[in-house]
């Protein structure tokens, strides 16, 4: 039994595609490097700006929830909702921004968005 924390081929070459029975499948490290494409630079700046905005608004929302005069259970539920927004931002930043906007709007209207 292999008990090491490293792959069984560590220190050597990985098995060939023929021996793995993969044929025409591509490996993830065979993908072309697209991180240096100049056409993506403006989008990267916009995405970075949106991440920064969402991060700042999440920080403010957490502070507002902490300051609310509600039960500990209600604060926990609200904090969980904000954590869901944080997790959503990792996969779908625009959706996270929308969710956060609705959350903050509900707080502004005096109705904590408790589910």
Secondary structure, DSSP 8 states (H G I E B T S, - for coil): ----SS-TTTTS----HHHHT-TT---GGGS---TT-GGGHHHHHHHHHHHHHHHHHHHHHHHHHHH--S-HHHHHHHHHHHHHHHHHHHH-HHHHHHHHHHHHHHHHTT-----
